[in-house]
Amino acid sequence: MMKTAIIGSGVAALEAAIQIKALKPESEVVMYSREKVRPYRRPALSGMIAEPMNEAQFYIKPETFYQDKGIRLELDHTVTVIQPSEKFLTFADGTAAAFDKLLIATGSRCFLPPVPGIEGENVLSLREFADFERIEKRLEAGVRKIVVIGGGLLGLELAESLLERGCEVVVTEGCPALLPRNLDAEAAAIVEKKLAEVPNLTLRFGVKVQAVEPDGVVLESGKIPAELVMVSAGARANTALAAAAGIRCNRGIAVDDRMRTSAPDIFAAGDCAEVDGVCYGLFNAAKMMGQAAGRNIAGEEACFRPESYPARLAVFGLKLFSAGCFDTPQAETSYDPETGNFRKLFRDDSGRLAGCILMGDLRESLKLQAEIDSSR
Ligand SMILES: Cc1cc2nc3c(=O)[nH]c(=O)nc-3n(C[C@H](O)[C@H](O)[C@H](O)COP(=O)(O)OP(=O)(O)OC[C@H]3O[C@@H](n4cnc5c(N)ncnc54)[C@H](O)[C@@H]3O)c2cc1C
């Protein structure tokens, strides 16, 4: 009986396991995860800081699902070594397991800017459920003054949740404008103005963190006092296990569009994988890569076809949608300061829609996204 081992229990791992069992029900599928909880919706972690979530909202599948589908879930199992030619894995407790096919779905980790003090006890980031528990402990212990390093989508979501827990939050961002990957300068200025009115929230743009000290964050202009520092400065693919096994890695584990790595019978999918030079770092991309990997492992031919992955954000009463690219020769803007509705369409030389930014009224988002996708 063929045995597939999967390292990780994120959405890529789970989707692959589901596909393999659907196509090859008689085969053995085991997911090994270093986390202690069954697969959950990782993007829900920041919202959970603001308010508890029920099981159905948080976990991707109910507890009984795994047994029903014949997927073995080995939680609290950290893989430390992959032996590609002997086809076995070693775990942190010294035990080992064999496989016929392997999927590496180890996800990514938070990037920590290389500044003194960043590894300090007063610094946390939010990536896994265990991180959420650490943050909860600090909040329960009365921590309220927090600096968030990084003013991207996740940094702002985190800041909102912390404010809802009664914290005073300062967000620092190295770029001179807000959400540089998701907004142009005009839209960013509108959002910044709106966020400047939010009580207990301070935004500091174009500032470089020089060090983290036990009582705050040091910028060139002085120190921002903080009891806790949260880092939300991007993610990096978890490639170390694969690289140590001699599997080809660049920024991520290099795979083809069928999710095959450079080692026979070893696949990679999700945030840890790099397809055509791109590490996506997005939930839907990870899900689709997992599905493609699962089908290929089960003997079908399935390719991962990337789509455009638009950005959506709903924080501080603001609703944002952006897709495509903004450096085009033509742009049309409409903005109503009364309602806050903003709409900007970016067109290429031939007048085709290349990108859009919507704020407030997002009803057109799907239609515009389809138009952008069709002109790619
Ligand atoms: C707070 C937060 C909010 C987010 N919000 C969004 C959003 O709004 N939209 C969006 O598209 N994306 C969002 N993302 C990103 C999205 O969650 C990821 O793209 C997605 O979860 C990637 O799935 P994955 O299966 O590749 O990896 P992951 O979900 O990261 O899972 C990897 C798993 O592998 C395990 N693992 C790693 N190494 C080992 C090992 N050696 N042994 C055993 N297990 C191991 C990890 O513990 C983890 O459980 C967010 C991420 C975070 C953290």
PDBQT file of the ligand as one rigid body, heavy atoms in Angstrom, charges set to zero:
ROOT
HETATM    1  C1  LIG A 401      -2.215  36.239  10.906  1.00  0.00    +0.000 C 
HETATM    2  C2  LIG A 401      -2.247  35.848   9.453  1.00  0.00    +0.000 A 
HETATM    3  C3  LIG A 401      -3.219  36.389   8.610  1.00  0.00    +0.000 A 
HETATM    4  C4  LIG A 401      -3.242  36.039   7.255  1.00  0.00    +0.000 A 
HETATM    5  N1  LIG A 401      -4.200  36.592   6.466  1.00  0.00    +0.000 NA
HETATM    6  C5  LIG A 401      -4.262  36.242   5.161  1.00  0.00    +0.000 A 
HETATM    7  C6  LIG A 401      -5.280  36.764   4.315  1.00  0.00    +0.000 A 
HETATM    8  O1  LIG A 401      -6.106  37.596   4.729  1.00  0.00    +0.000 OA
HETATM    9  N2  LIG A 401      -5.304  36.343   3.010  1.00  0.00    +0.000 N 
HETATM   10  C7  LIG A 401      -4.399  35.442   2.515  1.00  0.00    +0.000 A 
HETATM   11  O2  LIG A 401      -4.468  35.073   1.336  1.00  0.00    +0.000 OA
HETATM   12  N3  LIG A 401      -3.419  34.936   3.303  1.00  0.00    +0.000 NA
HETATM   13  C8  LIG A 401      -3.330  35.311   4.611  1.00  0.00    +0.000 A 
HETATM   14  N4  LIG A 401      -2.338  34.786   5.402  1.00  0.00    +0.000 N 
HETATM   15  C9  LIG A 401      -1.376  33.836   4.802  1.00  0.00    +0.000 C 
HETATM   16  C10 LIG A 401      -1.976  32.435   4.761  1.00  0.00    +0.000 C 
HETATM   17  O3  LIG A 401      -2.396  32.077   6.039  1.00  0.00    +0.000 OA
HETATM   18  C11 LIG A 401      -0.930  31.459   4.224  1.00  0.00    +0.000 C 
HETATM   19  O4  LIG A 401      -0.641  31.805   2.892  1.00  0.00    +0.000 OA
HETATM   20  C12 LIG A 401      -1.405  30.002   4.270  1.00  0.00    +0.000 C 
HETATM   21  O5  LIG A 401      -1.781  29.638   5.571  1.00  0.00    +0.000 OA
HETATM   22  C13 LIG A 401      -0.289  29.081   3.780  1.00  0.00    +0.000 C 
HETATM   23  O6  LIG A 401      -0.677  27.750   3.933  1.00  0.00    +0.000 OA
HETATM   24  P1  LIG A 401       0.394  26.563   3.958  1.00  0.00    +0.000 P 
HETATM   25  O7  LIG A 401      -0.392  25.320   4.090  1.00  0.00    +0.000 OA
HETATM   26  O8  LIG A 401       1.323  26.718   2.833  1.00  0.00    +0.000 OA
HETATM   27  O9  LIG A 401       1.281  26.828   5.245  1.00  0.00    +0.000 OA
HETATM   28  P2  LIG A 401       0.907  27.088   6.751  1.00  0.00    +0.000 P 
HETATM   29  O10 LIG A 401      -0.528  27.415   6.914  1.00  0.00    +0.000 OA
HETATM   30  O11 LIG A 401       1.916  28.061   7.253  1.00  0.00    +0.000 OA
HETATM   31  O12 LIG A 401       1.156  25.679   7.435  1.00  0.00    +0.000 OA
HETATM   32  C14 LIG A 401       2.432  25.122   7.552  1.00  0.00    +0.000 C 
HETATM   33  C15 LIG A 401       2.409  24.133   8.673  1.00  0.00    +0.000 C 
HETATM   34  O13 LIG A 401       3.620  23.371   8.653  1.00  0.00    +0.000 OA
HETATM   35  C16 LIG A 401       4.037  23.172   9.988  1.00  0.00    +0.000 C 
HETATM   36  N5  LIG A 401       5.480  22.883   9.988  1.00  0.00    +0.000 N 
HETATM   37  C17 LIG A 401       6.491  23.698   9.599  1.00  0.00    +0.000 A 
HETATM   38  N6  LIG A 401       7.679  23.077   9.750  1.00  0.00    +0.000 NA
HETATM   39  C18 LIG A 401       7.403  21.840  10.243  1.00  0.00    +0.000 A 
HETATM   40  C19 LIG A 401       8.212  20.726  10.605  1.00  0.00    +0.000 A 
HETATM   41  N7  LIG A 401       9.545  20.758  10.504  1.00  0.00    +0.000 N 
HETATM   42  N8  LIG A 401       7.611  19.613  11.095  1.00  0.00    +0.000 NA
HETATM   43  C20 LIG A 401       6.263  19.548  11.209  1.00  0.00    +0.000 A 
HETATM   44  N9  LIG A 401       5.445  20.589  10.877  1.00  0.00    +0.000 NA
HETATM   45  C21 LIG A 401       6.010  21.708  10.396  1.00  0.00    +0.000 A 
HETATM   46  C22 LIG A 401       3.703  24.492  10.656  1.00  0.00    +0.000 C 
HETATM   47  O14 LIG A 401       3.654  24.333  12.047  1.00  0.00    +0.000 OA
HETATM   48  C23 LIG A 401       2.334  24.782  10.046  1.00  0.00    +0.000 C 
HETATM   49  O15 LIG A 401       1.312  24.171  10.782  1.00  0.00    +0.000 OA
HETATM   50  C24 LIG A 401      -2.278  35.126   6.749  1.00  0.00    +0.000 A 
HETATM   51  C25 LIG A 401      -1.302  34.580   7.601  1.00  0.00    +0.000 A 
HETATM   52  C26 LIG A 401      -1.278  34.942   8.933  1.00  0.00    +0.000 A 
HETATM   53  C27 LIG A 401      -0.220  34.351   9.836  1.00  0.00    +0.000 C 
ENDROOT
TORSDOF 0
